[in-house]
Amino acid sequence: MKISVLGSTGVIGTLTLEIAERNGIEVIGLAAGRNIESLRKQIEKFRPSYIAVEKEEDARILGKDVLWGEEGLIALATLSEADVVVIAVSGTAGILPTYEAVRAGKRVALANKESLVSGGRIIINELKHSDSVIIPVDSEHNSLFQLLQYPEKPEKVIITASGGPFFREKPENVTIKDVLSHPVWNMGKKITVDSATLMNKAFEMVEAKWLFDLSPEQIGVLIHPQSIVHSIIKMRDGSLLAHMSLPDMRIPIQYALFYPERKDSPAGSLDLSELETLEFYRADPEKYPAIGLGYRMLKSLPSLSAVINGANDQAVEYFLQGKIKFCSILDVIIKVSKRHQPFTPSSIEDVLGLVKEGKERVKKIIGEL
Ligand SMILES: NC(=O)c1ccc[n+]([C@@H]2O[C@H](COP(=O)([O-])OP(=O)(O)OC[C@H]3O[C@@H](n4cnc5c(N)ncnc54)[C@H](OP(=O)(O)O)[C@@H]3O)[C@@H](O)[C@H]2O)c1
């Protein structure tokens, strides 16, 4: 098997390369952002034929054939020799590569949720007209993908949320360090902040809608701090089918690369007798405003999700730069969402424009504060 990995220097990218090495997968493409030292080591180890980075100056340092920018990412997402394209870049930078990989008929192992949140309708429409297949890497969706192999359609699907670091206490005056200390998962900074605000779950609700063609009423969320049960499907006869595994992203990554084949676990297996407890709590939209936003995005015309996605990207960046407080992240996103009049975007360019609009609106609001 030959793969191309976009976002190779990130958490998911690094784990993907670990799985590749363990299984003798040939890595023919590596794309990263600005972590050139880490990328250099990966290049030495995997000797890929194609390399891309975010900035032209970094491409020049690395060598004459190194691609850069949006075009570089798209080139690596559409390599004709790649059997699987892993899209693990973070944030809205993943939208175009995902769209183009699908149009090129690639088999896509998709970690980047922002692409479907913003451009789900358009990407899934392309998917229906191409030979492409999307295997979700996101643990909840990878889990649903497995459960939905069951022949009968469920009445409802439930994705779980760990609740993040502030599930048991109110997040008042928290520092960037507090926010980045996730109790269960080791993730990149942006998604760790999204997990703390629960925007990550709101985005996953939208991701589920597009991936599995679900109505808003069919999607539910449960807070489950242990992150052992990743999703549940509810059948009409009252049965609940749950998918469980250790919370280790190597498991869904490996599944996405080899589906439908299963390989030996790269991360040990779950011993239920060692677990003290499995807790589940209602994800009340009144208590968790991000979950409320998730339901709004599910019910609204799709432009709203793209604008919220852009707004979230910008607000999280400002938070990580120390420019806004943690509690302001959701405040500004809600403000932006209320000022937007939803409609159905007709092209991927429209989607990118909406993401930009969301970012610009946050910049304006922060300037006004
Ligand atoms: N981590 C998880 O457990 C997890 C679980 C489910 C889904 N996801 C999703 O998977 C994606 C990646 O998450 P992560 O935790 O791996 O994030 P991460 O550690 O922050 O890694 C992000 C990767 O994307 C690269 N990148 C960012 N902007 C880029 C650009 N403009 N051009 C090229 N490369 C760019 C980064 O490069 P540099 O570091 O070189 O700058 C890095 O390789 C996110 O969409 C996230 O929501 C993650």
Ligand as a Chemical Component Dictionary entry (heavy atoms), coordinates in Angstrom:
data_LIG
# 
_chem_comp.id                   LIG 
_chem_comp.type                 NON-POLYMER 
_chem_comp.pdbx_formal_charge   0 
_chem_comp.three_letter_code    LIG 
# 
loop_
_chem_comp_atom.comp_id 
_chem_comp_atom.atom_id 
_chem_comp_atom.alt_atom_id 
_chem_comp_atom.type_symbol 
_chem_comp_atom.charge 
_chem_comp_atom.model_Cartn_x 
_chem_comp_atom.model_Cartn_y 
_chem_comp_atom.model_Cartn_z 
_chem_comp_atom.pdbx_ordinal 
LIG N1  N1  N 0  -5.548 14.514 17.506 1  
LIG C1  C1  C 0  -6.643 13.795 17.572 2  
LIG O1  O1  O 0  -6.793 12.952 18.467 3  
LIG C2  C2  C 0  -7.730 13.972 16.558 4  
LIG C3  C3  C 0  -8.862 13.174 16.645 5  
LIG C4  C4  C 0  -9.860 13.320 15.694 6  
LIG C5  C5  C 0  -9.752 14.240 14.675 7  
LIG N2  N2  N 1  -8.645 15.036 14.627 8  
LIG C6  C6  C 0  -8.571 16.037 13.561 9  
LIG O2  O2  O 0  -7.397 15.789 12.806 10 
LIG C7  C7  C 0  -6.816 17.010 12.366 11 
LIG C8  C8  C 0  -5.392 17.067 12.876 12 
LIG O3  O3  O 0  -5.390 17.054 14.296 13 
LIG P1  P1  P 0  -4.032 16.972 15.113 14 
LIG O4  O4  O 0  -4.423 16.792 16.529 15 
LIG O5  O5  O -1 -3.115 15.995 14.476 16 
LIG O6  O6  O 0  -3.482 18.458 14.898 17 
LIG P2  P2  P 0  -1.978 18.988 15.005 18 
LIG O7  O7  O 0  -1.178 18.126 15.904 19 
LIG O8  O8  O 0  -2.080 20.432 15.324 20 
LIG O9  O9  O 0  -1.401 18.805 13.542 21 
LIG C9  C9  C 0  -1.820 19.584 12.465 22 
LIG C10 C10 C 0  -0.993 19.253 11.235 23 
LIG O10 O10 O 0  -1.438 20.065 10.152 24 
LIG C11 C11 C 0  -0.321 20.780 9.622  25 
LIG N3  N3  N 0  -0.822 22.016 9.052  26 
LIG C12 C12 C 0  -1.584 22.948 9.663  27 
LIG N4  N4  N 0  -1.867 23.959 8.802  28 
LIG C13 C13 C 0  -1.278 23.620 7.620  29 
LIG C14 C14 C 0  -1.182 24.248 6.337  30 
LIG N5  N5  N 0  -1.779 25.425 6.095  31 
LIG N6  N6  N 0  -0.478 23.625 5.371  32 
LIG C15 C15 C 0  0.122  22.438 5.606  33 
LIG N7  N7  N 0  0.078  21.795 6.797  34 
LIG C16 C16 C 0  -0.613 22.390 7.786  35 
LIG C17 C17 C 0  0.625  20.950 10.801 36 
LIG O11 O11 O 0  1.922  21.238 10.356 37 
LIG P3  P3  P 0  3.099  21.858 11.296 38 
LIG O12 O12 O 0  2.939  21.249 12.652 39 
LIG O13 O13 O 0  4.325  21.389 10.573 40 
LIG O14 O14 O 0  2.943  23.332 11.288 41 
LIG C18 C18 C 0  0.505  19.567 11.424 42 
LIG O15 O15 O 0  1.248  18.644 10.672 43 
LIG C19 C19 C 0  -7.721 18.120 12.919 44 
LIG O16 O16 O 0  -8.635 18.523 11.938 45 
LIG C20 C20 C 0  -8.451 17.460 14.065 46 
LIG O17 O17 O 0  -9.731 18.023 14.287 47 
LIG C21 C21 C 0  -7.648 14.903 15.524 48 
# 
loop_
_chem_comp_bond.comp_id 
_chem_comp_bond.atom_id_1 
_chem_comp_bond.atom_id_2 
_chem_comp_bond.value_order 
_chem_comp_bond.pdbx_ordinal 
LIG N1  C1  SING 1  
LIG C1  O1  DOUB 2  
LIG C1  C2  SING 3  
LIG C2  C3  SING 4  
LIG C2  C21 DOUB 5  
LIG C3  C4  DOUB 6  
LIG C4  C5  SING 7  
LIG C5  N2  DOUB 8  
LIG N2  C6  SING 9  
LIG N2  C21 SING 10 
LIG C6  O2  SING 11 
LIG C6  C20 SING 12 
LIG O2  C7  SING 13 
LIG C7  C8  SING 14 
LIG C7  C19 SING 15 
LIG C8  O3  SING 16 
LIG O3  P1  SING 17 
LIG P1  O4  DOUB 18 
LIG P1  O5  SING 19 
LIG P1  O6  SING 20 
LIG O6  P2  SING 21 
LIG P2  O7  DOUB 22 
LIG P2  O8  SING 23 
LIG P2  O9  SING 24 
LIG O9  C9  SING 25 
LIG C9  C10 SING 26 
LIG C10 O10 SING 27 
LIG C10 C18 SING 28 
LIG O10 C11 SING 29 
LIG C11 N3  SING 30 
LIG C11 C17 SING 31 
LIG N3  C12 SING 32 
LIG N3  C16 SING 33 
LIG C12 N4  DOUB 34 
LIG N4  C13 SING 35 
LIG C13 C14 SING 36 
LIG C13 C16 DOUB 37 
LIG C14 N5  SING 38 
LIG C14 N6  DOUB 39 
LIG N6  C15 SING 40 
LIG C15 N7  DOUB 41 
LIG N7  C16 SING 42 
LIG C17 O11 SING 43 
LIG C17 C18 SING 44 
LIG O11 P3  SING 45 
LIG P3  O12 DOUB 46 
LIG P3  O13 SING 47 
LIG P3  O14 SING 48 
LIG C18 O15 SING 49 
LIG C19 O16 SING 50 
LIG C19 C20 SING 51 
LIG C20 O17 SING 52 
# 
